[in-house]
Amino acid sequence: ARAEFVLLPSVVAAIMRASHIVTALATFCLTRLIDHLATPPAGRHDAQSRHLAEARVSASAAASVKTPCPVPTPCPAPTPCPVPTPCPVSNGGSPPPSVLSTVRGQVRAAREKPANGWKTLPEAEKRAYIEQNYGTVSTPAYARPARRREGWFAVIGFPVGINEANRQRRALLRELWYPEYPNLAHESGSVRAEFIIGLLTYQGEGHDDSLVEQLHEEQMAHGDLALVNAREATKDPYRGDPKCTGEKILAWFQQVVVLHRTTRFFLKADWDTWIHTTRLEHTLRTLLATRQGPLYFGNTLWCSYSLRNFQPCGYGFGPLQAAGAKKVECPLLPGGGDAVGPYPYAAGLFWGMSYDLVKWIAGSRLVYDFWHNASARFEPPYWVKGEDSAFGFFAHIAPFPELTPLHWGWDIVHDGWEFRDDAERGLCTSSVSAKSLVVHSMHSRMDFELVRAQFRERCNATCEQTALPFAVDGLRDLCGRNGNIPKAYAKCANAGHKAIDGPPNDVRVPASRPRRTCNNKVREKNVPFIASREEGGTIECVAEQAKSIFAR
């Protein structure tokens, strides 16, 4: 009996609250129905607003009704008392959840679609509609992640492989090379290094799960991988190991022109190379940063290029030697009779380009066609040699008439003397000296440590701030050195020299593949496929006119 006495007031309170809610709902619905029937369509917008307000007032009134809480009768010990139902606690005048749910339903029922359709409303009316029916919704401020306030002065890309030896080489460069120079690989530095890795195998397949996981962890730890949409290097049928990284470098160019928009120079280096980045930056800022127009630099060699075979031919250390080699060697290739050249290119151990030249290569239709035609060839494999000569070819056909690679010299950028056998030592090999900038051809950890120690000993603070001049400093310098050079190198005509073996500016540029503009010519006909009209479809394509990349 005592338990029933305790529970009875709670039941009565619940019934009283429910009656208030039912009364509010009935009043609202009846009023809404009468107004809807009596109000013309044009005036329903005002009525709708009034009903929404009435619904909210009814909800507040229902929530404000307070039911007195009964005082439980004390229970004599040791008889246990039942736990009384707790009274509703005031929450600042807000309706309890059951009332809120009911009112939300009323509000949703009271909304009407805009009379003239959402699409036709002006922006101001759309905003007013949202705020009236859904309330004012604030948009949280976007917290931009922390980033560098300034771009890099130079970015160096190392095309590297995916096996364990390459992973260890990346770790070695981070350990020995990164900390050596204050301008390198630090957030406060001005030179960045990236390891370029293709996301596909050389056969065009994705990497296995273990490698994907390893690359993910490495990138999260160091953030210096340039993971590009390209295949890993092709295996050379002659040497048996991957050599040509041209597809990866081109994909890297397409990436960095966006990611590093304000970078002045992009450089490519082999994985067995040590670069004195403090001296590099000083030299580039002193000699090149103030020059206008595109720039291309390194140590130059010469060759011609067979587009049909996707490989160079007719090598030489200079234009005259390369011109003779072209006549003998290039015709031996199946399509070598049409080889373009000779032209200079910067040797692959280390070369650089300014942003504007990289941007042209990354966005050129000619280069795009070359890349895709070369990449489509599997027998024999595509582009197996000559990554450096191919990019020299791109620079050769670029629409910059006086562009030619600047030549540093083999005493500045060179192979390390200790790392070559007697039979291999020659013009390209030198010991580290006060003139050295880049040393190439290290194979082991101790090779790298030796070069680091030699640079520390032989290049002091004064040496680091001494700019290294170019042995061949531009097109006019090159073409003026020998009267026979303009006979071999067609670009000399752009420096005021007469091209004896051809008309001025006789740089043969391959035509890009014409694109076709396609449109649906029978718009009222709906067909379940896309096909030309000859195939029963509705599409007509018109070929564009061929365009020269040179302004005449």
C-alpha positions in Angstrom: 0.0 0.0 0.0 2.8 2.4 0.8 4.5 1.7 -2.6 1.3 2.5 -4.4 0.9 5.7 -2.5 4.5 6.7 -3.5 3.9 5.9 -7.3 0.4 7.3 -7.6 1.5 11.0 -7.7 4.1 10.3 -10.4 1.4 8.7 -12.6 -0.9 11.7 -12.1 1.9 14.1 -12.9 2.7 12.3 -16.2 -1.0 12.3 -17.2 -1.3 16.0 -16.5 1.8 16.8 -18.6 0.5 14.6 -21.4 -2.8 16.4 -21.4 -1.0 19.8 -21.8 0.9 18.4 -24.8 -2.2 16.9 -26.4 -4.1 20.2 -25.9 -1.2 22.2 -27.5 -1.0 19.9 -30.5 -4.8 19.8 -31.1 -5.0 23.6 -30.9 -2.1 24.0 -33.3 -3.3 21.5 -35.8 -6.9 22.9 -35.8 -5.6 26.5 -36.2 -3.3 25.4 -39.0 -6.0 23.6 -40.9 -8.4 26.6 -40.7 -5.8 29.1 -41.8 -4.7 26.9 -44.6 -8.2 26.7 -46.0 -8.9 30.3 -45.5 -5.5 31.8 -46.6 -4.9 32.3 -50.3 -1.6 30.8 -51.7 0.1 34.1 -51.9 -0.4 34.8 -48.2 0.6 31.4 -46.9 4.2 32.4 -46.4 3.2 34.8 -43.6 0.8 32.3 -42.1 3.6 29.7 -42.1 5.9 31.9 -40.1 3.1 32.6 -37.6 2.4 28.9 -37.2 6.0 28.1 -36.6 6.1 30.8 -33.9 2.9 29.4 -32.3 4.3 25.9 -32.3 7.3 27.1 -30.4 5.2 29.1 -27.9 3.0 26.1 -27.3 6.0 24.0 -26.7 7.4 26.5 -24.2 4.0 26.7 -22.4 3.8 22.9 -22.1 7.3 22.8 -20.7 6.7 25.6 -18.2 3.9 23.7 -16.4 5.3 22.5 -13.1 3.9 19.5 -11.4 4.4 19.4 -7.6 6.6 16.6 -6.4 5.1 14.4 -3.6 7.1 14.0 -0.4 7.8 10.3 0.1 6.5 8.9 3.4 9.3 7.7 5.7 9.6 3.9 5.9 10.2 2.3 9.3 13.4 0.4 9.5 14.2 -2.2 8.5 11.5 -2.3 5.8 13.0 -1.2 2.4 11.3 1.6 0.6 10.7 1.6 -3.2 12.8 4.2 -5.1 10.4 7.0 -6.1 10.2 8.2 -9.7 12.3 11.4 -10.0 10.6 14.6 -10.7 11.4 16.5 -13.9 14.3 18.9 -13.3 14.1 22.4 -14.7 16.6 23.0 -17.5 16.3 26.7 -17.9 12.8 26.7 -19.5 13.7 24.2 -22.3 11.1 21.5 -23.1 12.0 18.0 -22.2 13.1 15.6 -25.0 9.6 14.2 -25.6 8.2 17.7 -26.2 11.1 18.8 -28.3 10.6 15.8 -30.6 6.9 16.6 -31.0 7.6 20.3 -31.8 10.3 19.4 -34.3 7.7 17.3 -36.1 5.3 20.2 -36.1 7.9 22.6 -37.5 8.8 20.2 -40.2 5.1 19.8 -41.1 4.7 23.6 -41.2 7.5 24.1 -43.8 6.5 24.6 -47.3 8.7 24.5 -50.4 9.4 28.0 -51.9 6.4 29.0 -54.0 8.5 29.6 -57.2 11.0 26.7 -56.7 14.4 26.8 -55.1 16.5 27.2 -58.3 14.7 30.4 -59.2 15.1 32.2 -55.9 17.7 35.0 -55.5 20.6 34.2 -53.2 19.3 36.5 -50.5 15.9 34.8 -50.5 17.5 31.4 -50.3 19.5 32.5 -47.3 16.3 33.9 -45.6 14.5 30.7 -46.3 17.2 28.6 -44.7 17.5 30.8 -41.6 13.7 31.0 -41.2 13.2 27.3 -41.4 16.4 25.9 -40.0 17.8 28.7 -38.0 21.2 30.5 -38.4 23.9 27.9 -38.8 27.4 29.1 -38.1 30.3 27.8 -40.1 33.4 26.9 -38.0 36.6 28.6 -39.1 39.0 26.3 -41.1 42.3 25.9 -39.4 44.9 25.8 -42.1 47.7 23.3 -41.3 51.1 24.7 -40.6 53.3 25.2 -43.7 56.4 27.0 -44.9 55.8 30.6 -45.4 58.3 30.7 -48.3 59.2 28.3 -51.1 62.5 26.5 -51.6 65.2 28.1 -53.6 66.1 24.7 -55.1 64.7 21.2 -55.0 67.0 18.2 -55.8 65.4 15.0 -57.0 67.1 11.6 -56.7 65.4 8.9 -58.9 65.8 5.8 -56.7 64.6 2.3 -56.9 62.4 0.2 -54.6 64.7 -2.6 -53.4 66.5 -2.8 -50.1 69.7 -1.4 -51.5 67.9 1.8 -52.5 66.2 2.0 -49.1 69.5 1.8 -47.4 71.0 4.5 -49.7 68.2 6.8 -48.8 68.8 6.2 -45.1 72.5 6.8 -45.6 72.0 10.2 -47.3 69.7 11.3 -44.5 72.2 10.3 -42.0 75.4 11.7 -43.6 74.4 14.3 -46.1 71.3 16.0 -44.7 73.0 17.3 -41.5 76.2 18.4 -43.2 74.9 21.6 -44.7 72.7 24.2 -42.9 70.7 25.0 -46.0 69.7 21.4 -46.7 66.5 19.5 -45.8 65.6 21.7 -42.8 62.4 23.6 -42.4 64.5 26.8 -42.1 66.7 25.8 -45.1 66.4 26.8 -48.7 67.3 23.5 -50.5 65.1 20.5 -50.4 65.9 16.9 -51.4 63.3 14.4 -52.6 63.6 10.7 -53.5 61.6 10.0 -56.7 59.8 6.7 -56.6 57.3 5.4 -59.2 54.1 4.0 -57.9 54.1 1.3 -60.5 56.6 -1.5 -61.4 58.4 -1.2 -64.8 55.7 -3.6 -66.1 52.9 -1.2 -65.1 51.7 -3.1 -62.1 51.1 -1.8 -58.6 53.6 -2.6 -55.8 52.9 -5.4 -53.4 51.3 -4.7 -50.0 54.6 -5.0 -48.0 56.3 -2.4 -50.2 53.3 -0.1 -50.0 53.4 -0.3 -46.3 57.1 0.3 -46.2 56.8 3.4 -48.4 53.9 4.7 -46.3 55.9 4.4 -43.1 59.0 5.9 -44.6 57.0 8.9 -45.9 55.3 9.4 -42.6 58.7 9.4 -40.8 60.7 11.6 -43.2 58.3 13.3 -45.7 61.0 13.4 -48.5 59.6 10.8 -50.9 58.2 12.1 -54.2 55.7 9.3 -55.0 54.8 9.8 -58.7 52.3 8.2 -61.1 55.0 6.5 -63.3 56.7 3.2 -63.7 60.0 2.3 -62.1 63.0 2.3 -64.4 63.1 0.0 -67.4 65.5 -2.9 -67.3 68.2 -2.4 -69.9 68.5 -5.6 -72.1 72.2 -5.0 -72.4 73.2 -4.2 -68.8 70.4 -6.1 -67.1 69.6 -3.5 -64.4 67.2 -0.6 -64.4 68.8 2.5 -66.0 66.5 5.0 -67.6 64.4 7.0 -65.2 63.0 9.4 -67.7 59.4 8.5 -67.1 59.7 9.1 -63.4 61.5 12.5 -63.8 58.8 13.7 -66.2 56.1 12.7 -63.8 58.1 14.5 -61.0 58.3 17.6 -63.1 54.5 17.6 -63.6 54.1 17.3 -59.8 56.7 19.9 -58.6 55.5 22.7 -60.9 52.4 22.8 -58.7 53.8 21.7 -55.3 56.8 23.9 -55.5 55.4 26.8 -57.5 57.9 29.4 -56.2 61.0 27.3 -56.4 63.7 28.8 -58.7 65.6 25.7 -59.7 65.0 21.9 -60.0 68.0 19.6 -60.1 68.3 15.9 -60.8 71.2 13.8 -59.3 72.1 10.2 -59.3 71.8 8.3 -56.0 75.6 7.8 -55.8 76.2 11.6 -55.8 77.4 14.0 -53.1 76.5 17.7 -53.6 77.9 20.6 -51.6 74.6 22.4 -51.3 76.0 25.5 -49.5 78.3 26.2 -52.4 75.6 25.2 -54.9 73.2 27.8 -53.6 75.8 30.6 -53.5 76.9 29.9 -57.0 73.3 29.7 -58.4 72.3 32.9 -56.6 75.5 34.7 -57.8 75.6 33.6 -61.4 72.0 32.7 -62.4 69.3 33.9 -60.1 69.3 37.4 -61.6 69.3 36.2 -65.2 66.1 36.4 -67.2 64.6 33.5 -69.2 64.9 29.7 -68.8 68.2 28.2 -67.7 69.7 24.7 -68.1 73.1 23.7 -66.6 75.4 20.9 -65.8 78.3 19.2 -67.6 77.5 19.0 -71.3 77.9 16.2 -73.8 76.6 16.0 -77.3 74.4 13.6 -79.3 71.5 13.3 -81.8 68.2 11.6 -81.0 66.2 9.1 -83.0 62.5 9.6 -82.2 61.5 6.4 -84.0 63.8 4.4 -81.7 63.5 6.5 -78.6 67.3 6.5 -78.1 70.3 8.8 -78.7 73.0 8.2 -81.2 76.1 9.9 -82.4 77.7 10.8 -79.1 80.6 13.3 -78.7 82.3 15.6 -76.2 81.6 18.6 -78.5 79.4 19.6 -81.5 82.0 18.8 -84.2 82.7 15.3 -82.9 79.0 14.6 -82.4 78.2 15.8 -86.0 80.7 13.3 -87.4 79.4 10.5 -85.2 75.8 11.2 -86.3 76.7 10.5 -89.9 78.2 7.2 -89.0 76.2 5.9 -86.1 72.6 7.1 -86.4 71.9 5.5 -89.8 72.6 2.1 -88.1 69.4 2.5 -86.1 66.2 1.3 -87.9 64.8 4.9 -87.8 68.1 6.7 -87.2 68.2 8.4 -90.6 65.8 11.0 -89.3 67.6 11.7 -86.0 67.5 15.2 -84.7 70.7 16.9 -83.8 73.4 17.2 -82.8 72.6 19.1 -79.7 74.1 19.5 -76.2 72.7 17.9 -73.1 73.7 17.9 -69.4 75.1 14.6 -68.3 72.9 12.6 -66.0 75.0 12.5 -62.9 73.8 16.0 -62.1 71.9 18.6 -64.0 69.4 21.4 -63.3 66.7 23.5 -64.9 64.9 26.7 -63.9 61.2 26.7 -63.1 60.1 28.1 -66.4 61.8 25.4 -68.5 60.5 22.6 -66.2 57.0 24.0 -66.5 57.2 24.0 -70.3 58.4 20.4 -70.4 55.8 19.3 -67.9 53.0 20.9 -69.9 54.2 20.4 -73.5 52.1 18.4 -75.9 55.2 17.3 -77.8 56.8 15.9 -74.6 53.4 14.3 -73.7 53.3 12.5 -77.1 56.9 11.4 -76.8 56.3 10.0 -73.3 53.2 8.1 -74.3 54.6 6.8 -77.5 57.8 5.6 -75.8 55.9 4.1 -72.9 53.7 2.1 -75.2 56.6 0.2 -76.7 57.4 -3.0 -75.0 59.3 -5.0 -77.6 62.1 -3.9 -77.3 61.4 -2.1 -74.0 60.7 1.6 -74.2 63.2 4.4 -73.5 65.9 2.0 -72.1 68.8 4.5 -72.3 69.4 8.2 -72.4 67.2 9.9 -69.7 69.7 12.8 -69.7 69.9 13.0 -73.5 66.1 12.9 -73.8 65.7 15.9 -71.5 68.4 17.6 -73.4 66.3 17.0 -76.5 63.2 18.5 -74.8 65.3 21.6 -74.1 66.5 21.6 -77.7 63.0 21.8 -79.2 61.6 24.1 -76.5 60.4 27.5 -77.7 63.4 29.4 -76.2 65.6 30.2 -79.2 68.8 31.0 -77.3 68.5 28.3 -74.7 71.5 26.0 -74.5 72.9 24.1 -71.5 75.6 25.9 -69.5 78.8 23.8 -69.0 80.5 23.8 -65.6 83.5 21.6 -66.3 84.7 18.2 -65.3 86.9 19.6 -62.5 83.7 21.0 -60.8 81.2 18.2 -61.4 83.1 14.9 -61.6 83.5 11.3 -60.7 85.5 10.6 -57.6 89.1 9.6 -58.4 89.2 6.9 -55.7 86.1 5.2 -56.9 87.2 4.5 -60.5 89.7 1.9 -61.7 92.7 3.0 -63.7 91.0 1.9 -67.0 88.0 4.0 -66.1 89.8 7.2 -65.1 89.7 10.0 -67.7 88.3 13.4 -68.5 85.3 13.0 -66.2 87.4 11.8 -63.1 89.0 14.1 -60.6 90.0 14.3 -56.9 88.0 16.5 -54.5 89.4 20.0 -54.5 88.6 23.6 -53.7 86.8 23.7 -57.1 84.6 20.7 -56.5 80.9 21.1 -56.3 79.5 17.6 -57.1 81.2 14.2 -56.7 79.8 11.1 -58.3 80.2 7.3 -58.3 80.3 6.4 -54.6 79.3 2.8 -53.8 79.6 2.2 -50.1 79.2 4.1 -46.8 82.9 4.5 -46.5 83.0 6.1 -50.0 80.5 8.7 -48.8 82.3 9.3 -45.6 85.6 9.8 -47.5 84.0 12.5 -49.8 82.5 14.2 -46.7 85.9 14.3 -45.0 87.6 15.6 -48.1 85.1 18.4 -48.6 85.5 19.4 -45.0 89.3 19.6 -45.4 89.5 21.2 -48.8 86.6 23.7 -48.9 86.6 26.2 -46.0 84.2 29.1 -45.4 85.9 31.2 -48.1 85.7 28.4 -50.6 82.0 27.9 -49.8 81.3 31.6 -50.7 83.3 31.4 -54.0 81.1 31.1 -57.0 82.1 28.5 -59.6 81.9 30.0 -63.1 80.7 28.2 -66.2 83.3 27.1 -68.7 80.8 27.6 -71.5 78.4 30.4 -70.5 75.6 30.4 -73.0 74.8 30.1 -76.7 76.8 33.2 -77.9 79.9 32.0 -76.0 79.6 28.5 -77.5 79.0 29.5 -81.1 81.7 32.1 -81.1 84.5 29.7 -80.1 85.0 28.0 -83.5 83.8 29.0 -86.9 82.8 25.5 -87.7 80.4 25.1 -84.7 77.5 27.0 -86.4 77.8 24.4 -89.3 77.0 21.6 -86.9 74.7 23.3 -84.3 71.6 24.9 -85.8 70.8 27.0 -82.8 73.9 29.2 -83.5 71.7 31.0 -86.0 69.7 32.4 -83.1 72.9 34.0 -81.8 73.6 35.9 -85.0 75.7 33.2 -86.8 75.0 32.0 -90.3 73.9 28.4 -90.3 75.9 27.2 -93.4 74.3 23.8 -93.7 70.7 25.0 -93.4 68.4 28.0 -93.2 68.4 30.1 -90.0 66.7 28.5 -87.0 66.7 25.1 -88.7 65.9 23.2 -85.5 63.7 20.4 -86.8 60.8 20.0 -84.4 58.7 16.9 -84.5 55.0 17.5 -85.0 52.7 16.7 -82.2 49.9 14.3 -82.9 46.8 16.3 -84.0 44.0 16.2 -81.6 40.3 16.0 -82.7 37.5 18.0 -81.3 34.3 15.8 -81.0 30.7 16.8 -80.5 27.3 15.3 -80.5 25.6 16.5 -83.7 22.2 15.0 -83.2 21.2 16.3 -79.7 17.6 15.1 -79.8 18.7 11.5 -80.5 19.4 9.6 -77.3 21.7 6.6 -77.9 22.9 4.2 -75.2 26.5 4.4 -76.3 29.2 6.9 -77.5 30.3 6.2 -81.1 30.9 8.0 -84.4 28.2 8.5 -86.9 29.9 6.0 -89.1 29.4 3.4 -86.4 25.8 4.2 -85.8 26.3 6.9 -83.1 25.9 10.6 -83.1 29.5 11.9 -82.6 31.4 13.9 -85.3 35.1 14.7 -84.8 37.1 17.4 -86.6 40.9 17.4 -86.6 42.6 20.6 -85.5 45.2 22.4 -87.7 48.8 21.6 -86.9 50.6 24.4 -85.0 54.2 25.2 -84.7 55.6 25.8 -81.3 57.9 28.6 -82.6 56.6 32.0 -83.3 57.7 33.0 -86.8 
